[in-house]
Structures are given as C-alpha cells and as structure tokens.
Amino acid sequence: WSPNNTVRIGFIGLGQQAINLFDGFSKIPGVQIVAGADVYGIKRTRFENRVKNYYEGLNRTVDVKTYTDYRRILDRKDIDAVIIATPDHWHALMALDACAAGKDVYQEKPMTFTIKESIKVAEAVRKHNIVFAVGSQQRSDSNFQHAVNMAHKEVKDFGKLAKVNAYVGPAPGPYNLPEEAVPSDLDWQKWLGPLEHVHYNHRLNPPISLDPVENEAYWAEWRYFKETGGGFMCDWGAHNFDIGQWALKKDHSGPVKVIPPGYKGTEFLTFVYDNGVEMTNEPYDMNNTRGVKLWGTDGWIEVQRGKITASHDSLLPVKEGDTEGGLYEESSSHLQNFIDAVKSRIDPLVPVEVGQRTTTTSILGNIATELNRPVSWSPTEQYFVNDPEAAKYYHREYHNGYKL
C-alpha cells in the first residue's frame, strides 16, 4: 500500500451498495477513495460528485476519476485495493483480474455466481497473496459473534448444537419483466458481460436522478431472477447460511446432502452435514424474520440484525452489545477490519475460503430446488457425488466471448 500510510481505493460498480460502502470506507482514517468504474454514465457522474463533495467538505483535495472499463482502475499503480459491488455475474472475472493486477479486494456477497468461479477466485487469491474480504458483515456484529460463541462453547443452558434454522427466503424465479428501451448512457452489452442475453428493464437498474439528487428507491432486481442472479437464496444465504455454517464449525466444509422443499414431505430446504446435524431455510417466527436460530440440546438462541433472544438469560450477552443493526450496509467495523488486514497483510474476518464455502452452500440450495430432488455433495472434493445432472450447474457457460 501507498507510502504515508494511506490505502487508496477504487470502486468497481457504482450502484446503491457502492454508495453505502463509500459512506462507510470514507470515514476510516488513512483511506482515500480515488476512482470508480461503471457501465452506466449517470452513476459515474453521481459517484464523482459525491466523492468530490465529501472531500471538499473536509477541505481536502482528492482527484477522483471514473471509467467505463474497470480494468483502467486495475492498471493504476497508485491504487492499492478495489471494492467490487457489481451484479453477481461479474464478480469472478473482476476478482480474478484484480488478483492478477496485485490489488487487494473487498468483494460484495455472494462471492461469485457459480461454484466453479468461487473455487477459481479462492485459488487466485492465494496464488497472488491478495488480501480478500467478503461483505458478510454479520460476522462483525457482536450479537452474531456471541450466539456462535455460546454454541461453540456448549455452555450450560444451551448444550450441544443440534439444529440450525437460517431463514433467507426463496430461490430465484424466471426472468419475466417486460422489455424496455436501454438508457442512452448505459452500455447494456457490457452490463451483460458473460451472461446470456436478457432484455433491459429498469427494475434491473433502478432509476436515479442527479438534479434533484434522488438515489435508488429499491434494490436492483437482477438478484431475483435465475438468468441474472441467485435469488434470496444467495443474496441472504451469504449472511444467514454463513452464520449457520460458522456455528456448525463447517466454515471450511459444507453439507453432504441438500434436500429441496416439498420433496417427500420435507417442508423446508434442508442441508445435511456429515455429523447428522441439519440446517434449514426455515423462519423461526411468524414474521418470517431473516435471522438464525441455534437449537442446542438444552436451549436455543435467536439472532437477527439488532436483536438477540434466548431460552435462558444466561445465554444472552452481559450488556447490549455494540450491534450495528441500523448501520448494516456501511458496517464500520467490518470495513475497518478489511483496511486493517490490508495494512497488516493478514486474513480479514471473512477470508476467501469462508466466502467460497458459504457461496457454494447457497448455490447448492438453488440447484436442489431447481432439480426438485436431493443432491449429494462432497465437501472434500467440492463436487457432486455421482450426479451428472446436478454437475451441469457447477458452472454456467460464458457468452459474448468471455472466458473464466
């Protein structure tokens, strides 16, 4: 990283999450945000305006440049790290290019779009000695940390972890939005990249305005369609399945069998682990709260953003922890952890292998749901067990001349 102790950062993907992350990273001492890239012109202008206004407000002069092609950022010798906050189907290609360019990476979740991509990225990170963090911020929340700690310690009133409910929501559905004209300043072909062609609809790129300043009113909906995303399964699996696997001590492993909902009386998608313990995509309350319930042999703990409850007071934190329920998208401690890792050259809280296993587990949930039957998986081989039909979903064929 740069002399004078400054970590200089470029953003790749300048949508809603990038703006949130800018608000978080810009507040960290010793961080300078100097570049951004996006295929949508209005987003580049918004980013430039925002960064310039921010630094001007601090009476600091920072030269910020934006590009259509993210590789221009990777070519810059004065940039230490990149934040990748694009749609999922671009994650792997950008991460691999960043690793090859020697840039440290903060990668939005889910880490990749396919299982094969996730393995390739993990290999590249280690090959190039990159500090690579995944944006599964719940790992930095003291309530989630406490809940997992109680399970790992097998404390009195909890006992041994027997079952996990980790509710994330449904698998993606087919793309069914009507075709619309592509905005003149959006390079739709570049946005699609390696994806098979889908037509444009504004729900994939929520409209914004510069004058008056109006940001996205909802999350971009590419995430909810099979053709363009992994559904809630991957979007929230990156958070709640992640905590579930951590509690199960399966951070560097995964399920051996995945049973879809509706199969022979199975009500909820179920991940079965080699020790017989199961994790289900199952709400633990009437509100369908996206959270995690850890069932012990002697008690339980429920944890969601900003809230933790348990079967016994002894299982709760001594004092209300510093939870970041209200600051989730710009979780300061999670982002600070990445910057600390960049400076110290040690792995961050969610290193690449953990992100890789979490992503794989989430994608396996989609594959079992799509096939509507159980899928057997080898966590050691990271491949399907005697299942050529499921193996077709190990990767998605790239289009438009792109190669993994």
C-alpha positions in Angstrom: 0.0 0.0 0.0 0.9 3.6 -0.6 3.6 5.5 1.4 2.3 7.9 4.1 0.1 5.1 5.5 -2.8 5.8 3.1 -4.8 3.0 1.5 -6.0 4.2 -1.9 -9.2 2.6 -3.1 -11.1 2.3 -6.4 -14.7 1.2 -6.6 -16.0 -1.1 -9.3 -19.7 -0.9 -9.7 -21.3 2.4 -8.6 -24.9 1.5 -7.7 -26.7 1.6 -4.4 -24.4 -0.7 -2.4 -21.3 1.2 -3.6 -22.8 4.4 -2.3 -23.4 2.7 1.1 -19.8 1.4 1.1 -18.4 4.8 0.1 -20.1 6.2 3.2 -18.5 3.5 5.3 -15.0 3.4 3.9 -14.6 7.2 3.5 -14.9 7.6 7.3 -12.0 5.3 8.0 -8.8 7.2 8.8 -6.0 6.6 6.3 -8.4 5.7 3.5 -8.6 7.7 0.3 -11.2 7.0 -2.5 -9.7 8.0 -5.8 -11.6 6.1 -8.6 -14.8 4.5 -9.7 -15.9 2.4 -12.7 -19.4 1.6 -14.0 -21.1 1.0 -17.4 -23.8 3.5 -16.6 -22.9 7.1 -17.2 -25.3 8.7 -14.6 -23.8 6.5 -11.9 -20.3 7.6 -12.8 -21.3 11.2 -12.5 -23.1 10.7 -9.2 -20.1 9.0 -7.8 -17.7 11.7 -8.9 -20.0 14.4 -7.4 -20.4 12.5 -4.2 -16.7 11.9 -3.7 -15.7 15.4 -4.6 -18.3 17.0 -2.4 -17.3 14.8 0.5 -13.6 15.7 0.4 -14.4 19.4 -0.3 -16.4 19.4 2.9 -13.3 18.2 4.7 -11.2 20.9 3.0 -9.2 18.1 1.3 -8.3 17.9 -2.4 -8.6 14.4 -3.8 -8.5 13.9 -7.5 -11.2 11.3 -8.4 -11.6 9.8 -11.8 -14.3 7.5 -13.2 -14.1 5.0 -16.0 -16.4 2.8 -18.1 -13.9 0.0 -18.1 -12.9 -1.3 -14.7 -9.6 -2.5 -16.0 -8.4 1.1 -16.1 -8.6 1.1 -12.3 -6.6 -2.1 -12.1 -3.9 -0.6 -14.4 -3.3 2.3 -12.0 -0.2 1.7 -9.9 -1.4 4.3 -7.3 -4.4 2.2 -6.3 -4.0 -0.4 -3.5 -7.4 -2.0 -3.2 -10.7 -2.3 -5.1 -14.3 -2.6 -3.9 -16.3 -4.9 -6.2 -20.0 -4.0 -5.9 -21.4 -5.1 -9.3 -24.1 -7.6 -10.1 -23.0 -11.2 -9.2 -22.3 -12.4 -12.7 -19.3 -10.1 -13.0 -17.8 -10.8 -9.6 -15.5 -13.7 -10.6 -14.0 -12.1 -13.7 -13.3 -8.8 -11.9 -11.9 -10.5 -8.8 -9.6 -12.7 -11.0 -8.4 -9.6 -12.9 -7.8 -7.7 -9.6 -5.8 -10.6 -8.1 -3.6 -10.7 -11.3 -3.1 -7.0 -11.0 -2.0 -7.3 -7.4 -4.9 -5.4 -5.9 -6.5 -6.3 -2.6 -10.2 -6.9 -2.9 -13.3 -6.2 -0.8 -15.9 -8.3 -2.6 -19.6 -7.8 -2.2 -21.5 -11.0 -1.4 -22.4 -13.5 -2.7 -18.8 -14.0 -3.6 -19.5 -15.5 -7.1 -22.3 -16.5 -9.4 -21.2 -20.2 -9.8 -19.4 -22.8 -7.7 -16.6 -23.2 -10.2 -16.0 -19.5 -10.1 -15.7 -19.4 -6.4 -13.0 -22.1 -6.4 -11.1 -20.3 -9.1 -11.2 -17.0 -7.2 -10.0 -18.6 -3.9 -7.1 -20.2 -5.8 -6.1 -16.8 -7.4 -6.2 -15.0 -4.0 -3.7 -17.4 -2.5 -1.6 -17.6 -5.7 -1.2 -13.8 -5.8 -1.1 -13.2 -2.0 -4.1 -10.9 -2.1 -6.0 -9.7 1.0 -9.6 -10.6 0.0 -12.6 -9.9 2.2 -16.2 -10.8 1.6 -19.1 -8.5 2.6 -20.8 -10.9 5.0 -21.0 -8.1 7.7 -23.0 -10.2 10.2 -19.7 -11.8 11.2 -18.7 -8.4 12.6 -21.9 -8.0 14.7 -21.3 -8.7 18.4 -24.7 -10.4 18.8 -24.0 -13.0 16.0 -20.5 -13.5 17.4 -21.9 -14.1 20.9 -24.5 -16.6 19.6 -21.9 -18.6 17.7 -19.5 -18.5 20.7 -22.2 -19.9 23.0 -22.8 -22.8 20.6 -19.1 -23.5 20.2 -18.5 -23.5 24.0 -21.6 -25.8 24.5 -22.4 -23.7 27.6 -24.9 -24.7 30.3 -28.5 -24.0 29.3 -27.6 -24.5 25.7 -25.7 -27.8 25.4 -24.6 -29.2 22.1 -25.7 -27.6 18.8 -28.5 -29.9 17.5 -30.1 -28.0 14.7 -30.0 -24.6 12.9 -32.8 -22.6 11.3 -31.3 -20.0 9.0 -34.0 -18.2 7.1 -33.0 -16.5 3.9 -36.0 -16.6 1.6 -36.7 -18.3 -1.8 -34.7 -19.4 -4.8 -34.8 -17.2 -7.9 -37.6 -17.3 -10.4 -37.6 -17.0 -14.2 -37.0 -13.5 -15.7 -40.4 -12.1 -16.6 -40.0 -8.3 -16.8 -41.2 -6.6 -20.0 -38.6 -5.3 -22.4 -37.9 -1.6 -22.3 -35.5 0.8 -24.2 -32.0 0.9 -22.8 -31.0 4.3 -21.4 -28.6 6.1 -23.8 -25.8 6.3 -21.3 -25.9 2.6 -20.2 -23.7 0.1 -22.1 -26.1 -2.9 -21.8 -23.8 -5.3 -23.7 -21.0 -4.5 -21.1 -23.5 -4.9 -18.3 -24.4 -8.4 -19.5 -20.8 -9.3 -19.9 -20.6 -13.2 -19.8 -24.4 -13.6 -19.4 -26.7 -15.0 -22.0 -28.7 -12.1 -23.4 -31.7 -10.8 -21.5 -33.5 -7.7 -22.5 -33.3 -4.5 -20.4 -35.9 -3.4 -17.8 -35.4 -0.5 -15.4 -36.1 -2.8 -12.4 -32.6 -4.3 -13.0 -31.1 -0.8 -12.7 -33.3 1.3 -10.5 -33.5 4.9 -11.9 -31.6 7.7 -10.1 -31.5 11.4 -10.6 -28.7 14.0 -10.2 -30.8 17.1 -10.1 -32.6 16.9 -7.7 -30.4 14.2 -6.2 -32.5 11.0 -5.9 -30.9 7.7 -5.2 -32.3 4.2 -5.9 -35.7 3.6 -4.3 -35.3 -0.2 -4.1 -32.6 -2.9 -4.6 -31.8 -3.8 -8.2 -33.9 -6.8 -9.1 -31.4 -8.8 -11.2 -30.8 -10.7 -8.0 -34.2 -12.3 -8.0 -34.1 -14.0 -11.5 -32.4 -17.3 -12.4 -30.9 -15.8 -15.5 -29.2 -12.9 -13.7 -28.9 -13.8 -10.0 -29.2 -16.3 -7.2 -32.4 -15.1 -5.6 -32.8 -14.6 -1.9 -31.0 -17.9 -1.5 -27.7 -16.4 -2.5 -28.4 -12.8 -1.5 -29.3 -13.6 2.1 -27.6 -17.1 2.2 -24.4 -15.1 2.1 -25.5 -13.8 5.5 -27.5 -16.4 7.3 -26.3 -19.7 5.9 -22.8 -18.1 6.6 -23.6 -17.8 10.3 -25.2 -21.3 10.3 -22.0 -22.9 8.9 -19.9 -20.9 11.3 -21.9 -22.2 14.3 -21.7 -25.7 12.9 -17.9 -25.4 12.6 -18.3 -26.0 8.9 -16.6 -22.8 7.6 -14.1 -24.9 5.6 -16.5 -27.6 4.7 -20.2 -27.8 3.7 -23.2 -30.0 3.6 -23.1 -33.6 2.3 -26.7 -33.6 1.1 -29.2 -30.9 0.2 -33.0 -31.7 0.2 -35.3 -29.3 -1.5 -38.6 -28.1 0.0 -41.6 -30.2 -0.9 -39.6 -33.4 -1.5 -41.3 -36.4 0.2 -42.7 -34.3 3.0 -39.7 -32.1 3.6 -41.2 -28.7 4.3 -38.1 -26.6 4.1 -34.9 -26.7 2.1 -32.6 -28.8 4.3 -28.8 -29.0 4.4 -27.5 -32.2 6.0 -23.9 -32.3 7.4 -21.6 -35.2 7.9 -22.3 -35.2 11.6 -26.0 -35.6 11.0 -26.9 -32.0 12.1 -29.3 -30.2 9.8 -29.6 -26.5 8.7 -33.0 -25.5 7.3 -34.1 -22.4 5.3 -36.9 -22.0 7.8 -38.3 -19.0 9.6 -38.3 -19.2 13.4 -41.1 -16.7 14.0 -44.4 -15.6 12.5 -42.8 -12.6 10.8 -40.5 -14.6 8.6 -37.6 -12.7 10.1 -34.4 -13.2 8.2 -32.3 -14.4 11.0 -30.7 -17.5 12.6 -31.9 -19.8 15.4 -29.4 -22.1 17.0 -31.0 -25.0 18.7 -29.0 -26.7 21.5 -29.8 -29.9 23.3 -30.7 -27.7 26.4 -31.8 -24.4 24.9 -31.9 -22.0 22.0 -30.6 -18.6 20.8 -32.3 -16.5 18.1 -30.3 -13.7 16.5 -31.1 -11.2 13.8 -29.8 -7.8 13.0 -30.0 -5.6 16.0 -31.7 -8.2 18.3 -30.8 -11.4 20.2 -33.1 -13.5 22.3 -32.6 -16.9 24.0 -34.4 -19.6 26.0 -32.5 -18.6 29.1 -31.0 -15.2 30.3 -27.6 -16.9 30.9 -27.3 -17.3 27.1 -27.6 -13.5 26.4 -24.7 -11.0 26.3 -24.0 -9.4 29.6 -24.8 -6.0 28.2 -26.4 -5.0 25.0 -23.5 -5.3 22.6 -22.5 -2.7 20.0 -24.7 -4.1 17.4 -24.9 -2.4 14.0 -28.5 -3.1 13.3 -29.1 0.4 11.9 -25.8 0.7 10.1 -25.7 -2.5 8.3 -24.9 -1.6 4.8 -21.9 0.6 5.9 -20.9 -1.6 8.9 -17.9 0.4 10.1 -16.2 -2.5 12.0 -16.4 -4.9 9.0 -14.9 -2.3 6.7 -12.3 -1.3 9.2 -11.3 -5.0 9.5 -10.6 -5.1 5.8 -8.4 -2.0 5.9 -6.5 -3.3 9.0 -6.0 -6.6 7.0 -4.7 -4.7 4.0 -2.1 -2.9 6.2 -1.1 -5.9 8.2 -1.2 -8.4 5.3 -3.2 -10.9 7.4 -6.6 -12.5 6.5 -9.7 -10.5 7.3 -12.6 -11.8 9.4 -14.3 -13.4 6.4 -11.4 -14.7 4.3 -11.9 -16.0 0.8 -12.2 -19.7 1.7 -15.1 -18.9 4.1 -16.9 -16.8 1.4 -16.3 -19.6 -1.1 -17.9 -22.3 1.1 -20.9 -20.0 2.0 -21.5 -19.2 -1.7 -21.2 -22.9 -2.6 -23.8 -23.9 0.1 -26.2 -21.2 -1.1 -25.9 -22.2 -4.8 -26.4 -25.9 -3.8 -29.7 -24.8 -2.3 -30.7 -23.4 -5.7 -29.5 -26.5 -7.6 -31.5 -28.9 -5.4 -34.6 -26.6 -5.6 -34.2 -26.4 -9.4 -33.9 -30.2 -9.8 -36.6 -30.8 -7.2 -34.8 -33.7 -5.6 -31.9 -34.3 -3.1 -28.4 -33.6 -4.3 -25.3 -35.2 -2.7 -22.1 -33.2 -2.4 -18.6 -33.9 -1.4 -17.2 -31.1 0.7 -13.6 -32.5 0.4 -13.8 -32.9 -3.4 -16.0 -29.9 -3.8 -18.0 -31.7 -6.4 -21.3 -33.6 -6.8 -21.4 -37.3 -5.9 -22.4 -39.4 -8.9 -24.8 -36.8 -10.3 -24.1 -35.7 -13.9 -27.4 -33.8 -14.0 -26.5 -31.7 -11.0 -22.9 -31.3 -12.3 -24.3 -29.3 -15.2 -25.0 -26.5 -12.7 -21.4 -26.4 -11.4 -20.7 -23.5 -13.7 -22.7 -21.5 -16.3 -21.4 -21.3 -19.8 -20.0 -17.8 -20.5 -21.2 -15.9 -23.5 -20.1 -12.9 -25.7 -16.5 -14.2 -25.9 -15.8 -14.1 -22.2 -13.7 -16.9 -20.6 -13.2 -17.9 -17.0 
